[in-house]
Amino acid sequence: MRGAILAGGAASRFGGAPKGLLTIGGSRILDRVVARVQAVTDAPPPLLVANAPDASAWRPDLKTIADARPGFGSLGGIYTAVTAEPGPVLCVAWDMPFVPEALLRALVEGAGAGGAGTYDVFLPESAGPRGLEPLCAVYGPACGPAIARRLDSGDLKAISFHPDVRVGILSLAQVRAFGDPAELFFNVNTPDDLERAEVLWQRRA
């Protein structure tokens, strides 16, 4: 199992500032996410999927790659992580400061729970409008062709390709064993979100 940090997006609500480089509790969000992904995946260190010209300087210890097919949003980032190297990949968005290592480990373990019928996608349920959290999930090699077909058709929803692959789900009840889903999958999109995240961090600390 390898890891990938998804750092795509223009961060327009932050005036273009790289969201993952913001600090919460004195540490960058990116560094927090990298540490947790690295703890549950095999060597080498996670990939950093990012399109910014200076992205390779954010974490020089990571291999940084740009989107294989630019301009396709989150689904394009997932596609890039899936097709960059062989084998399954744990993908996590770089603006999720509170995703715990234990939850990521449950996803890694659950992805292979089917034995011979191993899932192509294994992702958690969430309390959000999509009902699932595709930016914190394990993706297998079979997702590459399935996602490519959706990109070609212009269907860029992050779960659009699910009917074409074998999907496993970590239930909401299982997710809640690790905490409040609204906090676990909280992402920092705006300055207000950053302030809320700092409050959450202090309270959790």
C-alpha positions in Angstrom: 0.0 0.0 0.0 1.4 3.4 -1.0 0.2 6.8 -0.1 -0.6 10.0 -1.9 -1.4 13.5 -0.7 -3.8 15.4 -2.9 -2.9 19.1 -3.1 -4.8 20.1 -6.1 -7.2 23.1 -6.4 -6.7 26.8 -6.9 -7.6 27.7 -3.2 -9.6 30.6 -4.7 -11.3 31.2 -1.3 -7.9 31.7 0.2 -6.8 34.1 -2.5 -4.7 31.3 -4.1 -2.6 30.7 -0.9 -1.7 27.0 -0.6 -4.1 25.7 2.1 -2.0 22.8 3.3 0.9 25.2 4.2 -1.3 26.9 6.8 -0.6 26.1 10.4 -2.9 24.7 13.1 -1.6 24.1 16.5 1.8 25.3 15.4 2.2 22.7 12.6 1.4 22.8 8.9 -1.6 20.9 7.8 0.4 19.2 5.1 2.9 17.9 7.6 0.2 16.5 9.8 -1.4 14.7 6.9 1.9 13.3 5.6 2.8 11.9 9.0 -0.4 10.0 9.3 -0.4 8.7 5.8 3.2 7.6 6.1 2.4 5.8 9.4 0.0 3.4 7.7 1.6 2.9 4.2 4.7 1.2 3.0 7.9 2.9 1.9 8.7 5.0 -0.1 7.1 8.2 1.4 3.8 9.4 0.0 3.5 11.1 -3.4 2.5 14.7 -3.3 0.1 15.4 -6.2 0.2 19.2 -6.7 0.2 21.6 -9.7 1.8 24.7 -8.1 5.1 25.6 -9.7 6.9 25.6 -6.3 5.2 22.5 -4.9 8.4 20.5 -4.9 9.8 22.9 -2.3 6.9 22.3 0.1 8.3 18.9 1.2 11.5 18.2 -0.6 11.6 14.7 0.9 8.5 13.7 -1.1 8.2 12.9 -4.8 6.0 15.7 -6.2 4.0 15.1 -9.5 1.5 17.3 -11.3 -1.8 16.1 -12.5 -1.5 13.7 -15.4 -4.6 15.3 -16.9 -4.8 18.9 -15.7 -8.1 20.7 -15.2 -10.2 17.8 -14.0 -10.5 18.7 -10.3 -10.5 16.2 -7.5 -11.2 13.3 -9.8 -8.2 14.2 -11.9 -6.0 14.2 -8.8 -7.3 10.8 -7.8 -6.6 9.5 -11.3 -3.0 10.9 -11.1 -2.4 9.1 -7.8 -3.8 5.8 -9.1 -1.9 5.7 -12.3 1.4 7.1 -11.1 2.7 3.8 -9.8 1.5 0.1 -9.6 -0.6 -1.1 -6.7 -3.3 0.4 -4.5 -2.9 3.9 -3.0 -4.3 5.6 0.0 -5.3 9.1 -1.0 -5.9 11.9 1.5 -6.6 15.6 0.8 -4.0 17.9 2.1 -6.4 20.2 3.9 -7.9 17.6 6.3 -6.0 18.3 9.6 -8.0 16.0 11.8 -8.1 12.6 10.0 -6.6 10.2 12.5 -4.0 7.5 11.9 -6.4 4.9 13.3 -9.1 5.7 10.7 -6.6 5.6 7.9 -5.4 2.2 9.1 -8.9 0.9 9.1 -9.3 2.0 5.5 -6.0 0.3 4.5 -7.1 -2.9 6.3 -10.6 -2.8 5.0 -9.5 -2.4 1.4 -8.2 -6.0 1.4 -10.9 -7.4 3.6 -12.6 -9.1 0.6 -9.8 -11.6 0.0 -10.1 -12.8 -3.5 -12.8 -10.2 -4.0 -10.7 -7.3 -2.9 -12.3 -3.9 -3.3 -11.2 -1.5 -6.0 -12.3 1.4 -3.9 -12.6 1.5 -0.1 -13.9 4.7 1.4 -15.7 5.9 4.5 -19.2 7.0 4.9 -19.6 10.6 6.0 -22.3 12.9 7.4 -21.8 15.3 4.5 -24.1 15.8 1.4 -22.3 13.1 -0.7 -22.7 10.5 2.1 -19.1 9.3 1.3 -15.7 10.9 1.6 -13.7 10.1 -1.6 -10.8 12.3 -0.6 -9.9 10.0 2.2 -9.9 6.6 0.5 -8.0 3.6 -0.9 -8.0 3.2 -4.7 -6.8 0.1 -6.6 -5.4 -0.1 -10.1 -8.7 -1.0 -11.7 -9.9 2.6 -10.9 -7.5 4.0 -13.5 -9.4 3.0 -16.7 -12.8 3.5 -15.0 -11.8 7.1 -14.0 -10.4 7.8 -17.4 -13.7 7.0 -19.1 -15.5 9.5 -16.8 -12.9 12.2 -17.5 -13.4 11.6 -21.2 -17.1 12.0 -20.8 -16.8 15.2 -18.7 -18.4 13.6 -15.6 -16.1 14.9 -12.9 -17.9 13.9 -9.7 -15.4 12.2 -7.5 -17.6 9.1 -7.1 -18.9 9.0 -10.7 -16.9 5.9 -11.6 -18.1 3.8 -8.7 -20.7 1.8 -10.7 -17.8 0.5 -12.8 -15.7 -0.9 -10.0 -16.0 -2.9 -6.8 -16.8 -0.5 -3.9 -16.3 -1.2 -0.2 -17.5 1.2 2.5 -16.4 1.8 6.1 -19.8 2.4 7.6 -20.8 5.6 9.4 -21.1 3.6 12.7 -17.5 2.4 12.2 -16.3 5.9 11.3 -17.9 7.3 14.5 -15.7 4.9 16.6 -12.9 7.3 15.6 -14.7 10.5 16.4 -17.3 12.9 15.0 -17.3 12.6 11.2 -17.9 16.3 10.8 -14.5 16.9 12.6 -12.6 13.9 11.1 -13.2 15.0 7.6 -13.2 18.8 8.3 -11.3 20.6 5.5 -9.9 24.0 5.5 -11.3 26.0 2.6 -11.7 29.5 3.9 -10.1 31.8 6.6 -13.2 31.1 8.8 -12.5 27.4 8.4 -8.9 28.0 9.6 -10.1 29.8 12.7 -12.6 27.0 13.4 -9.9 24.4 12.9 -7.6 26.2 15.4 -10.4 26.2 18.0 -11.1 22.5 17.4 -7.4 21.8 17.7 -7.1 23.6 21.0 -10.2 21.9 22.3 -9.0 18.4 21.2 -5.5 19.1 22.7 
